[in-house]
Every structure is written in structure tokens, then in C-alpha cells.
Amino acid sequence: MDRITATKTNRLANECNQKFTLSENVINAIANTNRELFVPNGFKHSAYKLDALPMGASQWISSPLTVAKMSEYLQAMGADRVLEVGCGSGYQAAVLSKMFRGVFTIERIGSLMLQAKSRFKELSIHNIHTRTDDGQNGWVQYAPYDRILFSCTAKEIPKKIFEQLSDGGILVAPMQKGSKQIITRFRKIGANIKKEELEECDFVPVVNGVQK
């Protein structure tokens, strides 16, 4: 990362931290991820603003502040592997790659996944594993995961996803609740799932199936 970009990403990390107190590992992850690469060409000038931006296929790249919050809510310290449902632009996965040894990310829209993969390659990120599939199936081959993150709003979390979460693991997802969306943190303790509502949010909904 060149000096100008590093200055911008540092400033972005600090701005996120001023709005919402972040741990050191999340601040560093935001500061070391080149957001410009994940933003559509016409929006490069807005890459470091705290706004969500459109990115085609009726999808949005989340605001950096939202990405920072979701990363913080995962409580990553001591966790090794994370599964992300809804790769989108790949920005959230790139941030997580600085916090976890292994990132497993699923995207249902083939064209978005191809673009995300080329960005990971350009940034020489080698610890992100990608899959084009309906994310609601999870990725059983590499389970269990210490953390699971939904980057899209769910009406409910499929049982098979909780089965792929390790004991003591945390799952963070925006959940549809009436007309609202609420970021919710689930903690798996033995056979029990403990649920904690954190804050209102606005994400694109989970969609069934795969789109090439």
C-alpha cells in the first residue's frame, strides 16, 4: 500500500473508532485494507466516506463503519476460523483476513465472487477461501468455525449453520424483526444458543439459490 493510501485507510480506521469504540485488532484490520479496490470505479472519490455504496447486481458495499462494527461484534480474539455468508465486494472478508488465520466466504452471485477473488489476488491475500453457493448451506467441508458472520439480513438462521459453529462459537447476523433489521449476536453453548440483540441496521436480504 502506498503512503497516500495508507494515510487514507488510517484516517478511515480512526474515524470509525471515534463513532464506535473498536479494539486494536479491528482498527488495524481497517487501517490495513485498501478500500478503494473494492469500490466501483465511479465511486473511488467516496471510498473513504462512511457511506454504503452501490456495486451492481442490486448489491451494496457496506459502509466502513458497519464493517468495523460487524468485525468488532465477532469478538475475534482467540478465534481461528470465520465463515462469512455473503461475500459481496469482498471488503468485509479482506478486513477479516487481517483478524483470522482462515476466512471462508460464500457468495451466491457468480460475477461478484469472480470480482472479489481478483481483488484478493491483487492484494496478495492468501488466507481467504471462496465458494459460489447459497450461503444458507454454509460450508460443511471446513466446519466447525469459531465465528460465523452474515453480511445479509436473515429471517432465521438455518439449523445446519448453527451445526457448523463450534461450541463456544459466536455467530453475528442482521435479523429481520417485523419491519426492522437488528444486528444479533448468537453464542453457542453446548446444545443451547444464547441470543443478544445489539443495534438496528440496514442490509440487503438473504436470497435463496445461486445466480451465475
PyMOL commands that place a pseudoatom at each C-alpha (Angstrom):
pseudoatom trace, name=CA, resn=MET, resi=1, chain=A, elem=C, hetatm=0, pos=[0.000, 0.000, 0.000]
pseudoatom trace, name=CA, resn=ASP, resi=2, chain=A, elem=C, hetatm=0, pos=[1.465, 3.395, -0.960]
pseudoatom trace, name=CA, resn=ARG, resi=3, chain=A, elem=C, hetatm=0, pos=[1.833, 6.170, 1.608]
pseudoatom trace, name=CA, resn=ILE, resi=4, chain=A, elem=C, hetatm=0, pos=[-1.174, 8.215, 0.448]
pseudoatom trace, name=CA, resn=THR, resi=5, chain=A, elem=C, hetatm=0, pos=[-3.497, 5.179, 0.572]
pseudoatom trace, name=CA, resn=ALA, resi=6, chain=A, elem=C, hetatm=0, pos=[-2.080, 4.169, 3.969]
pseudoatom trace, name=CA, resn=THR, resi=7, chain=A, elem=C, hetatm=0, pos=[-2.816, 7.678, 5.291]
pseudoatom trace, name=CA, resn=LYS, resi=8, chain=A, elem=C, hetatm=0, pos=[-6.400, 7.463, 3.993]
pseudoatom trace, name=CA, resn=THR, resi=9, chain=A, elem=C, hetatm=0, pos=[-7.059, 3.985, 5.428]
pseudoatom trace, name=CA, resn=ASN, resi=10, chain=A, elem=C, hetatm=0, pos=[-5.566, 5.042, 8.785]
pseudoatom trace, name=CA, resn=ARG, resi=11, chain=A, elem=C, hetatm=0, pos=[-7.806, 8.086, 8.871]
pseudoatom trace, name=CA, resn=LEU, resi=12, chain=A, elem=C, hetatm=0, pos=[-10.805, 5.889, 7.995]
pseudoatom trace, name=CA, resn=ALA, resi=13, chain=A, elem=C, hetatm=0, pos=[-9.987, 3.453, 10.835]
pseudoatom trace, name=CA, resn=ASN, resi=14, chain=A, elem=C, hetatm=0, pos=[-9.679, 6.326, 13.317]
pseudoatom trace, name=CA, resn=GLU, resi=15, chain=A, elem=C, hetatm=0, pos=[-12.934, 7.888, 12.125]
pseudoatom trace, name=CA, resn=CYS, resi=16, chain=A, elem=C, hetatm=0, pos=[-14.749, 4.552, 12.610]
pseudoatom trace, name=CA, resn=ASN, resi=17, chain=A, elem=C, hetatm=0, pos=[-13.209, 4.271, 16.086]
pseudoatom trace, name=CA, resn=GLN, resi=18, chain=A, elem=C, hetatm=0, pos=[-14.454, 7.751, 17.013]
pseudoatom trace, name=CA, resn=LYS, resi=19, chain=A, elem=C, hetatm=0, pos=[-18.019, 6.780, 16.066]
pseudoatom trace, name=CA, resn=PHE, resi=20, chain=A, elem=C, hetatm=0, pos=[-17.881, 3.342, 17.686]
pseudoatom trace, name=CA, resn=THR, resi=21, chain=A, elem=C, hetatm=0, pos=[-15.162, 2.158, 20.069]
pseudoatom trace, name=CA, resn=LEU, resi=22, chain=A, elem=C, hetatm=0, pos=[-13.124, -0.549, 18.355]
pseudoatom trace, name=CA, resn=SER, resi=23, chain=A, elem=C, hetatm=0, pos=[-10.490, -2.971, 19.625]
pseudoatom trace, name=CA, resn=GLU, resi=24, chain=A, elem=C, hetatm=0, pos=[-6.916, -2.639, 18.382]
pseudoatom trace, name=CA, resn=ASN, resi=25, chain=A, elem=C, hetatm=0, pos=[-7.160, -5.634, 16.022]
pseudoatom trace, name=CA, resn=VAL, resi=26, chain=A, elem=C, hetatm=0, pos=[-10.239, -4.190, 14.243]
pseudoatom trace, name=CA, resn=ILE, resi=27, chain=A, elem=C, hetatm=0, pos=[-8.629, -0.726, 13.936]
pseudoatom trace, name=CA, resn=ASN, resi=28, chain=A, elem=C, hetatm=0, pos=[-5.516, -2.346, 12.418]
pseudoatom trace, name=CA, resn=ALA, resi=29, chain=A, elem=C, hetatm=0, pos=[-7.572, -4.508, 10.059]
pseudoatom trace, name=CA, resn=ILE, resi=30, chain=A, elem=C, hetatm=0, pos=[-9.470, -1.468, 8.695]
pseudoatom trace, name=CA, resn=ALA, resi=31, chain=A, elem=C, hetatm=0, pos=[-6.252, 0.583, 8.507]
pseudoatom trace, name=CA, resn=ASN, resi=32, chain=A, elem=C, hetatm=0, pos=[-4.503, -2.164, 6.519]
pseudoatom trace, name=CA, resn=THR, resi=33, chain=A, elem=C, hetatm=0, pos=[-7.234, -2.838, 3.949]
pseudoatom trace, name=CA, resn=ASN, resi=34, chain=A, elem=C, hetatm=0, pos=[-7.259, -0.787, 0.747]
pseudoatom trace, name=CA, resn=ARG, resi=35, chain=A, elem=C, hetatm=0, pos=[-10.967, 0.079, 0.466]
pseudoatom trace, name=CA, resn=GLU, resi=36, chain=A, elem=C, hetatm=0, pos=[-10.544, 1.824, -2.896]
pseudoatom trace, name=CA, resn=LEU, resi=37, chain=A, elem=C, hetatm=0, pos=[-10.006, -1.532, -4.620]
pseudoatom trace, name=CA, resn=PHE, resi=38, chain=A, elem=C, hetatm=0, pos=[-13.447, -2.734, -3.510]
pseudoatom trace, name=CA, resn=VAL, resi=39, chain=A, elem=C, hetatm=0, pos=[-15.395, 0.303, -4.680]
pseudoatom trace, name=CA, resn=PRO, resi=40, chain=A, elem=C, hetatm=0, pos=[-16.808, 0.661, -8.252]
pseudoatom trace, name=CA, resn=ASN, resi=41, chain=A, elem=C, hetatm=0, pos=[-14.771, 2.991, -10.489]
pseudoatom trace, name=CA, resn=GLY, resi=42, chain=A, elem=C, hetatm=0, pos=[-17.258, 5.852, -10.422]
pseudoatom trace, name=CA, resn=PHE, resi=43, chain=A, elem=C, hetatm=0, pos=[-17.181, 5.933, -6.613]
pseudoatom trace, name=CA, resn=LYS, resi=44, chain=A, elem=C, hetatm=0, pos=[-13.441, 5.995, -5.877]
pseudoatom trace, name=CA, resn=HIS, resi=45, chain=A, elem=C, hetatm=0, pos=[-13.803, 9.544, -4.503]
pseudoatom trace, name=CA, resn=SER, resi=46, chain=A, elem=C, hetatm=0, pos=[-16.253, 8.172, -1.904]
pseudoatom trace, name=CA, resn=ALA, resi=47, chain=A, elem=C, hetatm=0, pos=[-14.168, 5.140, -0.895]
pseudoatom trace, name=CA, resn=TYR, resi=48, chain=A, elem=C, hetatm=0, pos=[-13.156, 6.673, 2.444]
pseudoatom trace, name=CA, resn=LYS, resi=49, chain=A, elem=C, hetatm=0, pos=[-16.509, 8.152, 3.410]
pseudoatom trace, name=CA, resn=LEU, resi=50, chain=A, elem=C, hetatm=0, pos=[-18.648, 6.351, 5.971]
pseudoatom trace, name=CA, resn=ASP, resi=51, chain=A, elem=C, hetatm=0, pos=[-21.319, 5.558, 3.381]
pseudoatom trace, name=CA, resn=ALA, resi=52, chain=A, elem=C, hetatm=0, pos=[-22.633, 2.361, 1.816]
pseudoatom trace, name=CA, resn=LEU, resi=53, chain=A, elem=C, hetatm=0, pos=[-22.081, 2.390, -1.967]
pseudoatom trace, name=CA, resn=PRO, resi=54, chain=A, elem=C, hetatm=0, pos=[-23.846, 0.585, -4.856]
pseudoatom trace, name=CA, resn=MET, resi=55, chain=A, elem=C, hetatm=0, pos=[-21.788, -2.075, -6.634]
pseudoatom trace, name=CA, resn=GLY, resi=56, chain=A, elem=C, hetatm=0, pos=[-24.053, -3.656, -9.279]
pseudoatom trace, name=CA, resn=ALA, resi=57, chain=A, elem=C, hetatm=0, pos=[-26.203, -6.828, -9.203]
pseudoatom trace, name=CA, resn=SER, resi=58, chain=A, elem=C, hetatm=0, pos=[-28.556, -4.818, -6.899]
pseudoatom trace, name=CA, resn=GLN, resi=59, chain=A, elem=C, hetatm=0, pos=[-25.972, -5.188, -4.133]
pseudoatom trace, name=CA, resn=TRP, resi=60, chain=A, elem=C, hetatm=0, pos=[-24.227, -2.676, -1.891]
pseudoatom trace, name=CA, resn=ILE, resi=61, chain=A, elem=C, hetatm=0, pos=[-20.781, -2.456, -0.372]
pseudoatom trace, name=CA, resn=SER, resi=62, chain=A, elem=C, hetatm=0, pos=[-21.393, -1.833, 3.333]
pseudoatom trace, name=CA, resn=SER, resi=63, chain=A, elem=C, hetatm=0, pos=[-20.281, 1.371, 4.987]
pseudoatom trace, name=CA, resn=PRO, resi=64, chain=A, elem=C, hetatm=0, pos=[-16.788, 1.016, 6.521]
pseudoatom trace, name=CA, resn=LEU, resi=65, chain=A, elem=C, hetatm=0, pos=[-18.358, 1.788, 9.902]
pseudoatom trace, name=CA, resn=THR, resi=66, chain=A, elem=C, hetatm=0, pos=[-20.791, -1.141, 9.505]
pseudoatom trace, name=CA, resn=VAL, resi=67, chain=A, elem=C, hetatm=0, pos=[-17.907, -3.447, 8.511]
pseudoatom trace, name=CA, resn=ALA, resi=68, chain=A, elem=C, hetatm=0, pos=[-15.931, -2.259, 11.553]
pseudoatom trace, name=CA, resn=LYS, resi=69, chain=A, elem=C, hetatm=0, pos=[-18.906, -2.844, 13.877]
pseudoatom trace, name=CA, resn=MET, resi=70, chain=A, elem=C, hetatm=0, pos=[-19.662, -6.325, 12.492]
pseudoatom trace, name=CA, resn=SER, resi=71, chain=A, elem=C, hetatm=0, pos=[-15.971, -7.216, 12.863]
pseudoatom trace, name=CA, resn=GLU, resi=72, chain=A, elem=C, hetatm=0, pos=[-15.979, -5.937, 16.457]
pseudoatom trace, name=CA, resn=TYR, resi=73, chain=A, elem=C, hetatm=0, pos=[-19.176, -7.806, 17.360]
pseudoatom trace, name=CA, resn=LEU, resi=74, chain=A, elem=C, hetatm=0, pos=[-17.497, -11.083, 16.331]
pseudoatom trace, name=CA, resn=GLN, resi=75, chain=A, elem=C, hetatm=0, pos=[-15.132, -10.783, 19.333]
pseudoatom trace, name=CA, resn=ALA, resi=76, chain=A, elem=C, hetatm=0, pos=[-12.347, -12.298, 17.244]
pseudoatom trace, name=CA, resn=MET, resi=77, chain=A, elem=C, hetatm=0, pos=[-9.636, -12.577, 19.902]
pseudoatom trace, name=CA, resn=GLY, resi=78, chain=A, elem=C, hetatm=0, pos=[-8.644, -16.209, 20.343]
pseudoatom trace, name=CA, resn=ALA, resi=79, chain=A, elem=C, hetatm=0, pos=[-10.672, -17.325, 17.298]
pseudoatom trace, name=CA, resn=ASP, resi=80, chain=A, elem=C, hetatm=0, pos=[-9.004, -19.012, 14.335]
pseudoatom trace, name=CA, resn=ARG, resi=81, chain=A, elem=C, hetatm=0, pos=[-11.523, -19.534, 11.540]
pseudoatom trace, name=CA, resn=VAL, resi=82, chain=A, elem=C, hetatm=0, pos=[-14.500, -17.493, 10.352]
pseudoatom trace, name=CA, resn=LEU, resi=83, chain=A, elem=C, hetatm=0, pos=[-17.247, -18.286, 7.840]
pseudoatom trace, name=CA, resn=GLU, resi=84, chain=A, elem=C, hetatm=0, pos=[-18.827, -15.334, 6.013]
pseudoatom trace, name=CA, resn=VAL, resi=85, chain=A, elem=C, hetatm=0, pos=[-22.208, -15.661, 4.317]
pseudoatom trace, name=CA, resn=GLY, resi=86, chain=A, elem=C, hetatm=0, pos=[-22.477, -13.033, 1.566]
pseudoatom trace, name=CA, resn=CYS, resi=87, chain=A, elem=C, hetatm=0, pos=[-19.039, -12.063, 0.218]
pseudoatom trace, name=CA, resn=GLY, resi=88, chain=A, elem=C, hetatm=0, pos=[-20.309, -9.208, -1.982]
pseudoatom trace, name=CA, resn=SER, resi=89, chain=A, elem=C, hetatm=0, pos=[-17.407, -6.926, -2.940]
pseudoatom trace, name=CA, resn=GLY, resi=90, chain=A, elem=C, hetatm=0, pos=[-15.042, -8.872, -0.667]
pseudoatom trace, name=CA, resn=TYR, resi=91, chain=A, elem=C, hetatm=0, pos=[-14.234, -5.882, 1.551]
pseudoatom trace, name=CA, resn=GLN, resi=92, chain=A, elem=C, hetatm=0, pos=[-15.561, -7.460, 4.764]
pseudoatom trace, name=CA, resn=ALA, resi=93, chain=A, elem=C, hetatm=0, pos=[-13.665, -10.699, 4.004]
pseudoatom trace, name=CA, resn=ALA, resi=94, chain=A, elem=C, hetatm=0, pos=[-10.460, -8.726, 3.349]
pseudoatom trace, name=CA, resn=VAL, resi=95, chain=A, elem=C, hetatm=0, pos=[-10.824, -6.998, 6.740]
pseudoatom trace, name=CA, resn=LEU, resi=96, chain=A, elem=C, hetatm=0, pos=[-11.477, -10.368, 8.425]
pseudoatom trace, name=CA, resn=SER, resi=97, chain=A, elem=C, hetatm=0, pos=[-8.361, -11.810, 6.745]
pseudoatom trace, name=CA, resn=LYS, resi=98, chain=A, elem=C, hetatm=0, pos=[-6.291, -9.497, 8.966]
pseudoatom trace, name=CA, resn=MET, resi=99, chain=A, elem=C, hetatm=0, pos=[-8.051, -10.834, 12.089]
pseudoatom trace, name=CA, resn=PHE, resi=100, chain=A, elem=C, hetatm=0, pos=[-8.377, -14.588, 11.454]
pseudoatom trace, name=CA, resn=ARG, resi=101, chain=A, elem=C, hetatm=0, pos=[-5.993, -17.280, 10.244]
pseudoatom trace, name=CA, resn=GLY, resi=102, chain=A, elem=C, hetatm=0, pos=[-8.634, -18.641, 7.851]
pseudoatom trace, name=CA, resn=VAL, resi=103, chain=A, elem=C, hetatm=0, pos=[-11.578, -16.843, 6.208]
pseudoatom trace, name=CA, resn=PHE, resi=104, chain=A, elem=C, hetatm=0, pos=[-14.177, -18.931, 4.338]
pseudoatom trace, name=CA, resn=THR, resi=105, chain=A, elem=C, hetatm=0, pos=[-16.549, -16.737, 2.331]
pseudoatom trace, name=CA, resn=ILE, resi=106, chain=A, elem=C, hetatm=0, pos=[-19.590, -17.711, 0.264]
pseudoatom trace, name=CA, resn=GLU, resi=107, chain=A, elem=C, hetatm=0, pos=[-21.336, -15.638, -2.419]
pseudoatom trace, name=CA, resn=ARG, resi=108, chain=A, elem=C, hetatm=0, pos=[-24.410, -16.679, -4.417]
pseudoatom trace, name=CA, resn=ILE, resi=109, chain=A, elem=C, hetatm=0, pos=[-23.785, -14.285, -7.359]
pseudoatom trace, name=CA, resn=GLY, resi=110, chain=A, elem=C, hetatm=0, pos=[-21.033, -15.769, -9.532]
pseudoatom trace, name=CA, resn=SER, resi=111, chain=A, elem=C, hetatm=0, pos=[-19.945, -12.484, -11.157]
pseudoatom trace, name=CA, resn=LEU, resi=112, chain=A, elem=C, hetatm=0, pos=[-19.469, -10.804, -7.747]
pseudoatom trace, name=CA, resn=MET, resi=113, chain=A, elem=C, hetatm=0, pos=[-17.387, -13.721, -6.493]
pseudoatom trace, name=CA, resn=LEU, resi=114, chain=A, elem=C, hetatm=0, pos=[-15.109, -13.557, -9.560]
pseudoatom trace, name=CA, resn=GLN, resi=115, chain=A, elem=C, hetatm=0, pos=[-14.503, -9.839, -8.951]
pseudoatom trace, name=CA, resn=ALA, resi=116, chain=A, elem=C, hetatm=0, pos=[-13.858, -10.388, -5.231]
pseudoatom trace, name=CA, resn=LYS, resi=117, chain=A, elem=C, hetatm=0, pos=[-11.369, -13.186, -5.996]
pseudoatom trace, name=CA, resn=SER, resi=118, chain=A, elem=C, hetatm=0, pos=[-9.415, -10.969, -8.388]
pseudoatom trace, name=CA, resn=ARG, resi=119, chain=A, elem=C, hetatm=0, pos=[-9.222, -8.253, -5.681]
pseudoatom trace, name=CA, resn=PHE, resi=120, chain=A, elem=C, hetatm=0, pos=[-7.909, -10.751, -3.108]
pseudoatom trace, name=CA, resn=LYS, resi=121, chain=A, elem=C, hetatm=0, pos=[-5.290, -11.841, -5.661]
pseudoatom trace, name=CA, resn=GLU, resi=122, chain=A, elem=C, hetatm=0, pos=[-4.275, -8.248, -6.411]
pseudoatom trace, name=CA, resn=LEU, resi=123, chain=A, elem=C, hetatm=0, pos=[-3.853, -7.600, -2.671]
pseudoatom trace, name=CA, resn=SER, resi=124, chain=A, elem=C, hetatm=0, pos=[-1.913, -10.896, -2.229]
pseudoatom trace, name=CA, resn=ILE, resi=125, chain=A, elem=C, hetatm=0, pos=[-4.378, -12.130, 0.396]
pseudoatom trace, name=CA, resn=HIS, resi=126, chain=A, elem=C, hetatm=0, pos=[-3.873, -15.887, 0.614]
pseudoatom trace, name=CA, resn=ASN, resi=127, chain=A, elem=C, hetatm=0, pos=[-5.958, -16.894, 3.634]
pseudoatom trace, name=CA, resn=ILE, resi=128, chain=A, elem=C, hetatm=0, pos=[-9.409, -16.307, 2.089]
pseudoatom trace, name=CA, resn=HIS, resi=129, chain=A, elem=C, hetatm=0, pos=[-11.172, -19.383, 0.691]
pseudoatom trace, name=CA, resn=THR, resi=130, chain=A, elem=C, hetatm=0, pos=[-14.089, -18.666, -1.668]
pseudoatom trace, name=CA, resn=ARG, resi=131, chain=A, elem=C, hetatm=0, pos=[-17.149, -20.596, -2.766]
pseudoatom trace, name=CA, resn=THR, resi=132, chain=A, elem=C, hetatm=0, pos=[-20.073, -19.740, -5.065]
pseudoatom trace, name=CA, resn=ASP, resi=133, chain=A, elem=C, hetatm=0, pos=[-23.158, -21.245, -3.445]
pseudoatom trace, name=CA, resn=ASP, resi=134, chain=A, elem=C, hetatm=0, pos=[-26.305, -20.444, -1.459]
pseudoatom trace, name=CA, resn=GLY, resi=135, chain=A, elem=C, hetatm=0, pos=[-24.669, -19.297, 1.778]
pseudoatom trace, name=CA, resn=GLN, resi=136, chain=A, elem=C, hetatm=0, pos=[-27.543, -20.668, 3.837]
pseudoatom trace, name=CA, resn=ASN, resi=137, chain=A, elem=C, hetatm=0, pos=[-25.994, -24.113, 3.293]
pseudoatom trace, name=CA, resn=GLY, resi=138, chain=A, elem=C, hetatm=0, pos=[-22.782, -22.970, 4.990]
pseudoatom trace, name=CA, resn=TRP, resi=139, chain=A, elem=C, hetatm=0, pos=[-19.582, -24.795, 4.036]
pseudoatom trace, name=CA, resn=VAL, resi=140, chain=A, elem=C, hetatm=0, pos=[-19.647, -28.094, 5.875]
pseudoatom trace, name=CA, resn=GLN, resi=141, chain=A, elem=C, hetatm=0, pos=[-16.327, -29.324, 4.457]
pseudoatom trace, name=CA, resn=TYR, resi=142, chain=A, elem=C, hetatm=0, pos=[-14.306, -26.922, 6.643]
pseudoatom trace, name=CA, resn=ALA, resi=143, chain=A, elem=C, hetatm=0, pos=[-16.615, -26.806, 9.692]
pseudoatom trace, name=CA, resn=PRO, resi=144, chain=A, elem=C, hetatm=0, pos=[-16.654, -26.196, 12.561]
pseudoatom trace, name=CA, resn=TYR, resi=145, chain=A, elem=C, hetatm=0, pos=[-15.994, -22.442, 12.552]
pseudoatom trace, name=CA, resn=ASP, resi=146, chain=A, elem=C, hetatm=0, pos=[-15.113, -20.347, 15.615]
pseudoatom trace, name=CA, resn=ARG, resi=147, chain=A, elem=C, hetatm=0, pos=[-17.105, -17.441, 14.190]
pseudoatom trace, name=CA, resn=ILE, resi=148, chain=A, elem=C, hetatm=0, pos=[-19.804, -17.044, 11.533]
pseudoatom trace, name=CA, resn=LEU, resi=149, chain=A, elem=C, hetatm=0, pos=[-20.819, -13.695, 10.031]
pseudoatom trace, name=CA, resn=PHE, resi=150, chain=A, elem=C, hetatm=0, pos=[-23.876, -12.976, 7.893]
pseudoatom trace, name=CA, resn=SER, resi=151, chain=A, elem=C, hetatm=0, pos=[-23.311, -9.949, 5.631]
pseudoatom trace, name=CA, resn=CYS, resi=152, chain=A, elem=C, hetatm=0, pos=[-27.004, -10.004, 4.646]
pseudoatom trace, name=CA, resn=THR, resi=153, chain=A, elem=C, hetatm=0, pos=[-30.255, -9.966, 6.599]
pseudoatom trace, name=CA, resn=ALA, resi=154, chain=A, elem=C, hetatm=0, pos=[-31.834, -13.298, 7.548]
pseudoatom trace, name=CA, resn=LYS, resi=155, chain=A, elem=C, hetatm=0, pos=[-35.369, -14.065, 8.732]
pseudoatom trace, name=CA, resn=GLU, resi=156, chain=A, elem=C, hetatm=0, pos=[-33.915, -17.030, 10.609]
pseudoatom trace, name=CA, resn=ILE, resi=157, chain=A, elem=C, hetatm=0, pos=[-30.589, -18.835, 10.869]
pseudoatom trace, name=CA, resn=PRO, resi=158, chain=A, elem=C, hetatm=0, pos=[-30.797, -22.350, 9.392]
pseudoatom trace, name=CA, resn=LYS, resi=159, chain=A, elem=C, hetatm=0, pos=[-30.151, -25.144, 11.892]
pseudoatom trace, name=CA, resn=LYS, resi=160, chain=A, elem=C, hetatm=0, pos=[-27.373, -26.507, 9.645]
pseudoatom trace, name=CA, resn=ILE, resi=161, chain=A, elem=C, hetatm=0, pos=[-25.475, -23.208, 10.057]
pseudoatom trace, name=CA, resn=PHE, resi=162, chain=A, elem=C, hetatm=0, pos=[-25.542, -23.481, 13.854]
pseudoatom trace, name=CA, resn=GLU, resi=163, chain=A, elem=C, hetatm=0, pos=[-24.333, -27.073, 13.455]
pseudoatom trace, name=CA, resn=GLN, resi=164, chain=A, elem=C, hetatm=0, pos=[-21.235, -25.684, 11.686]
pseudoatom trace, name=CA, resn=LEU, resi=165, chain=A, elem=C, hetatm=0, pos=[-20.453, -23.322, 14.589]
pseudoatom trace, name=CA, resn=SER, resi=166, chain=A, elem=C, hetatm=0, pos=[-18.019, -24.670, 17.177]
pseudoatom trace, name=CA, resn=ASP, resi=167, chain=A, elem=C, hetatm=0, pos=[-19.013, -24.993, 20.828]
pseudoatom trace, name=CA, resn=GLY, resi=168, chain=A, elem=C, hetatm=0, pos=[-18.409, -21.597, 22.446]
pseudoatom trace, name=CA, resn=GLY, resi=169, chain=A, elem=C, hetatm=0, pos=[-18.512, -20.015, 18.975]
pseudoatom trace, name=CA, resn=ILE, resi=170, chain=A, elem=C, hetatm=0, pos=[-20.219, -16.746, 18.021]
pseudoatom trace, name=CA, resn=LEU, resi=171, chain=A, elem=C, hetatm=0, pos=[-22.482, -16.008, 15.062]
pseudoatom trace, name=CA, resn=VAL, resi=172, chain=A, elem=C, hetatm=0, pos=[-23.344, -12.390, 14.163]
pseudoatom trace, name=CA, resn=ALA, resi=173, chain=A, elem=C, hetatm=0, pos=[-26.177, -11.648, 11.742]
pseudoatom trace, name=CA, resn=PRO, resi=174, chain=A, elem=C, hetatm=0, pos=[-28.579, -8.842, 10.844]
pseudoatom trace, name=CA, resn=MET, resi=175, chain=A, elem=C, hetatm=0, pos=[-32.015, -10.341, 11.641]
pseudoatom trace, name=CA, resn=GLN, resi=176, chain=A, elem=C, hetatm=0, pos=[-35.362, -9.277, 10.247]
pseudoatom trace, name=CA, resn=LYS, resi=177, chain=A, elem=C, hetatm=0, pos=[-37.697, -8.423, 13.137]
pseudoatom trace, name=CA, resn=GLY, resi=178, chain=A, elem=C, hetatm=0, pos=[-41.018, -7.056, 11.933]
pseudoatom trace, name=CA, resn=SER, resi=179, chain=A, elem=C, hetatm=0, pos=[-40.185, -4.018, 9.780]
pseudoatom trace, name=CA, resn=LYS, resi=180, chain=A, elem=C, hetatm=0, pos=[-36.754, -3.610, 11.419]
pseudoatom trace, name=CA, resn=GLN, resi=181, chain=A, elem=C, hetatm=0, pos=[-33.372, -5.236, 10.954]
pseudoatom trace, name=CA, resn=ILE, resi=182, chain=A, elem=C, hetatm=0, pos=[-31.365, -5.844, 14.114]
pseudoatom trace, name=CA, resn=ILE, resi=183, chain=A, elem=C, hetatm=0, pos=[-27.741, -6.966, 14.358]
pseudoatom trace, name=CA, resn=THR, resi=184, chain=A, elem=C, hetatm=0, pos=[-27.944, -10.010, 16.604]
pseudoatom trace, name=CA, resn=ARG, resi=185, chain=A, elem=C, hetatm=0, pos=[-25.175, -11.997, 18.268]
pseudoatom trace, name=CA, resn=PHE, resi=186, chain=A, elem=C, hetatm=0, pos=[-25.698, -15.705, 18.932]
pseudoatom trace, name=CA, resn=ARG, resi=187, chain=A, elem=C, hetatm=0, pos=[-23.413, -17.690, 21.216]
pseudoatom trace, name=CA, resn=LYS, resi=188, chain=A, elem=C, hetatm=0, pos=[-23.404, -21.490, 21.093]
pseudoatom trace, name=CA, resn=ILE, resi=189, chain=A, elem=C, hetatm=0, pos=[-23.018, -23.123, 24.485]
pseudoatom trace, name=CA, resn=GLY, resi=190, chain=A, elem=C, hetatm=0, pos=[-23.372, -26.892, 24.230]
pseudoatom trace, name=CA, resn=ALA, resi=191, chain=A, elem=C, hetatm=0, pos=[-26.839, -27.563, 22.817]
pseudoatom trace, name=CA, resn=ASN, resi=192, chain=A, elem=C, hetatm=0, pos=[-28.041, -24.049, 23.693]
pseudoatom trace, name=CA, resn=ILE, resi=193, chain=A, elem=C, hetatm=0, pos=[-27.975, -20.866, 21.621]
pseudoatom trace, name=CA, resn=LYS, resi=194, chain=A, elem=C, hetatm=0, pos=[-27.833, -17.625, 23.596]
pseudoatom trace, name=CA, resn=LYS, resi=195, chain=A, elem=C, hetatm=0, pos=[-29.149, -14.576, 21.703]
pseudoatom trace, name=CA, resn=GLU, resi=196, chain=A, elem=C, hetatm=0, pos=[-28.309, -10.899, 22.172]
pseudoatom trace, name=CA, resn=GLU, resi=197, chain=A, elem=C, hetatm=0, pos=[-29.757, -8.000, 20.145]
pseudoatom trace, name=CA, resn=LEU, resi=198, chain=A, elem=C, hetatm=0, pos=[-27.187, -5.264, 19.513]
pseudoatom trace, name=CA, resn=GLU, resi=199, chain=A, elem=C, hetatm=0, pos=[-28.482, -2.478, 17.245]
pseudoatom trace, name=CA, resn=GLU, resi=200, chain=A, elem=C, hetatm=0, pos=[-30.684, -1.609, 14.294]
pseudoatom trace, name=CA, resn=CYS, resi=201, chain=A, elem=C, hetatm=0, pos=[-29.118, -1.821, 10.831]
pseudoatom trace, name=CA, resn=ASP, resi=202, chain=A, elem=C, hetatm=0, pos=[-29.852, -1.937, 7.108]
pseudoatom trace, name=CA, resn=PHE, resi=203, chain=A, elem=C, hetatm=0, pos=[-28.509, -4.800, 4.953]
pseudoatom trace, name=CA, resn=VAL, resi=204, chain=A, elem=C, hetatm=0, pos=[-29.623, -6.462, 1.699]
pseudoatom trace, name=CA, resn=PRO, resi=205, chain=A, elem=C, hetatm=0, pos=[-31.721, -9.590, 2.400]
pseudoatom trace, name=CA, resn=VAL, resi=206, chain=A, elem=C, hetatm=0, pos=[-30.536, -13.189, 2.149]
pseudoatom trace, name=CA, resn=VAL, resi=207, chain=A, elem=C, hetatm=0, pos=[-31.737, -14.654, -1.188]
pseudoatom trace, name=CA, resn=ASN, resi=208, chain=A, elem=C, hetatm=0, pos=[-32.146, -18.365, -1.943]
pseudoatom trace, name=CA, resn=GLY, resi=209, chain=A, elem=C, hetatm=0, pos=[-30.227, -20.164, -4.669]
pseudoatom trace, name=CA, resn=VAL, resi=210, chain=A, elem=C, hetatm=0, pos=[-27.244, -19.291, -6.851]
pseudoatom trace, name=CA, resn=GLN, resi=211, chain=A, elem=C, hetatm=0, pos=[-27.063, -16.703, -9.649]
pseudoatom trace, name=CA, resn=LYS, resi=212, chain=A, elem=C, hetatm=0, pos=[-24.348, -17.184, -12.268]
for i in range(1, 212): cmd.bond("trace and resi %d" % i, "trace and resi %d" % (i + 1))
show_as sticks, trace
zoom trace
